Amino acid sequence: MSLAQLQKISIDIVQRFLDTRDAKSCGLAPALAEYILQVNFASNLHKKYASITECASKLRHEFPSLSIHACRQRVYDAINYFNSDCTVTSEAWNNYFADQMMALRDVNLVAHNFKEARICMEKARNYRIEASSGLIDPRLKEFKPQIVSPDLQLDRMGIKREGLLSAYRKAVNIITKRDIPETEKKRLIKEVETELDIEDAKTE
């Protein structure tokens, strides 16, 4: 098995196999399924240990049938696979960096460098927030057209069951016909606009 063969498989299929461990239902050959498990384990090790040699050693302990050379190659394959733009989503990429930042935080805590530890935690938090933002359906953020009911009632102005524009025009007509000062007419019209939530209204 090789990395090139793994990269031909949809990341969704790979993820489903890792969740179920059922190679047959995912349409994976046994040898390829075993390779995926090895690369996934190598990836998890690399998140925890910076040394390739140490990762390879621990990987061989988990998969004793592999040579130390093969284990090293699995670690390199894991690094290349999870750093490939065509296979990793932005959420996974952000979570990966968040994990790295938390690992650096642990190092700084051991070294009593609390300032750097705090910075690492803040960066990890930002990566987590960025990763989780993609989980919100973009359609929920879209502007929703506001539909005005044709049964709008404006009892205080003596207008009932009218459309918004018709109600506004009738209100303006009532106000302009009243024998009151212009300043009072403007005030009342402004009050109607506020009541109907109208801005920059124009009438013919």
C-alpha positions as a printed Julia matrix, in Angstrom:
204×3 Matrix{Float64}:
   0.0    0.0    0.0
   1.1    3.57  -0.66
   0.07   7.13   0.07
  -0.89   7.62  -3.58
  -3.52   4.88  -3.26
  -4.89   6.4   -0.07
  -5.19   9.84  -1.64
  -7.44   8.44  -4.37
 -10.07   7.6   -1.75
 -12.64  10.15  -0.64
 -11.87  11.6    2.79
 -15.49  10.84   3.72
 -14.95   7.13   3.09
 -11.74   7.19   5.12
 -13.49   8.94   7.99
 -16.42   6.53   7.87
 -14.05   3.57   8.02
 -12.2    5.07  11.0
 -15.54   5.53  12.75
 -16.93   2.06  11.98
 -13.78  -0.04  11.37
 -15.89  -1.95   8.83
 -13.75  -2.2    5.7
 -16.27  -4.26   3.74
 -19.14  -1.79   4.11
 -16.8    1.03   3.05
 -15.63  -0.87  -0.01
 -12.0   -1.07   1.15
  -9.63  -3.94   0.56
  -8.25  -5.49   3.8
  -4.68  -4.41   3.04
  -5.76  -0.81   2.37
  -7.91  -0.76   5.49
  -4.93  -1.9    7.58
  -2.76   0.77   5.97
  -5.34   3.46   6.87
  -5.32   2.31  10.49
  -1.53   2.48  10.56
  -1.4    5.96   9.02
  -4.13   7.21  11.36
  -2.29   5.85  14.39
   0.94   7.41  13.13
  -0.84  10.75  12.74
  -2.06  10.62  16.35
   1.44   9.78  17.54
   2.94  12.68  15.61
   0.55  15.07  17.34
   1.99  13.94  20.66
   5.64  13.29  19.85
   7.82  15.54  17.73
  10.49  12.89  17.1
   9.92  10.74  14.01
  12.06   7.99  15.57
   9.95   7.94  18.72
   6.74   7.87  16.68
   8.05   5.01  14.56
   9.08   3.06  17.64
   5.67   3.41  19.26
   3.94   2.61  15.97
   5.92  -0.65  15.68
   4.86  -1.55  19.21
   1.24  -1.24  18.05
   1.86  -3.0   14.71
   4.73  -5.47  15.34
   4.5   -6.93  11.82
   5.91  -3.66  10.41
   9.66  -3.07  10.17
  11.07   0.07  11.76
  11.69   1.41   8.25
   8.04   0.81   7.31
   6.95   2.53  10.53
   9.02   5.57   9.66
   7.41   5.64   6.23
   3.94   5.46   7.78
   4.76   8.48   9.92
   5.94  10.42   6.86
   2.83   9.29   4.95
   0.64  10.52   7.82
   2.34  13.92   7.81
   1.95  14.26   4.03
  -1.62  12.99   3.99
  -2.91  15.29   6.69
  -1.06  18.26   5.2
  -2.57  17.76   1.76
  -5.01  20.47   0.66
  -7.05  18.0   -1.36
  -7.85  15.73   1.56
  -8.15  17.89   4.65
 -11.04  20.22   5.36
 -10.47  23.68   6.82
 -12.12  22.52  10.07
  -9.68  19.62  10.39
  -6.77  21.91   9.54
  -7.77  24.41  12.25
  -8.26  21.63  14.78
  -4.82  20.27  13.91
  -3.2   23.62  14.66
  -5.26  23.95  17.83
  -3.85  20.61  18.99
  -0.32  21.79  18.25
  -0.87  25.0   20.18
  -2.1   23.05  23.2
   0.97  20.81  22.99
   3.15  23.93  23.03
   1.18  25.2   25.98
   2.05  22.05  27.91
   5.74  22.51  27.11
   5.63  26.1   28.33
   3.78  25.16  31.5
   6.51  22.64  32.34
   9.09  25.36  31.68
   7.09  27.8   33.87
   6.81  30.17  30.92
   3.25  31.14  31.71
   3.12  34.09  29.32
   3.87  31.88  26.32
   1.5   29.22  27.66
  -1.3   31.8   27.76
  -0.54  32.92  24.19
  -0.64  29.3   23.0
  -4.0   28.78  24.71
  -5.43  31.91  23.1
  -4.26  30.79  19.67
  -5.69  27.33  20.25
  -9.01  28.9   21.24
  -9.05  30.99  18.04
  -8.38  27.92  15.92
 -11.17  26.02  17.69
 -13.62  28.9   17.15
 -12.65  29.09  13.49
 -13.13  25.34  13.11
 -16.53  25.36  14.81
 -17.77  28.34  12.78
 -17.92  26.1    9.75
 -20.48  23.92  11.49
 -23.12  26.65  11.31
 -25.3   26.36   8.23
 -24.47  29.46   6.11
 -28.14  29.65   5.12
 -29.0   30.56   8.7
 -26.94  33.74   8.31
 -28.62  34.83   5.08
 -30.96  37.82   5.0
 -34.57  36.74   5.22
 -36.97  38.86   3.12
 -39.5   40.57   5.35
 -43.05  40.04   4.16
 -45.58  42.65   5.21
 -48.99  41.2    5.92
 -51.83  42.59   3.79
 -53.88  42.54   6.98
 -51.79  45.18   8.71
 -53.89  47.2   11.15
 -53.15  50.69  12.35
 -56.09  51.25  14.66
 -54.79  54.48  16.21
 -54.84  56.22  12.82
 -58.26  54.82  11.88
 -56.83  52.53   9.17
 -57.52  48.8    9.17
 -56.66  45.76   7.02
 -54.49  47.62   4.53
 -51.19  46.96   2.81
 -48.2   48.9    4.12
 -47.94  51.41   1.25
 -51.7   51.91   1.06
 -51.87  52.44   4.81
 -49.1   55.02   4.65
 -50.73  56.95   1.79
 -54.09  57.03   3.52
 -52.53  58.23   6.74
 -50.66  61.01   4.93
 -53.85  61.99   3.11
 -55.76  62.22   6.39
 -53.02  64.31   8.0
 -52.53  66.73   5.1
 -56.27  67.49   4.98
 -56.4   68.46   8.63
 -56.43  72.12   9.51
 -53.28  72.14  11.56
 -49.87  73.83  11.27
 -47.35  72.36   8.82
 -44.96  71.56  11.64
 -47.67  69.44  13.28
 -48.42  67.7    9.97
 -44.74  66.83   9.56
 -44.62  65.56  13.11
 -47.64  63.31  12.57
 -46.31  62.0    9.26
 -43.03  61.23  10.96
 -44.97  59.4   13.66
 -46.73  57.32  10.99
 -43.41  56.44   9.39
 -42.09  55.35  12.76
 -45.22  53.32  13.47
 -44.97  51.55  10.1
 -41.18  51.3   10.27
 -40.77  53.23   7.01
 -37.67  55.21   6.07
 -37.29  57.72   3.24
 -40.91  57.32   2.19
 -42.0   59.15  -0.94
 -45.54  59.74  -2.11
 -46.86  61.03  -5.36
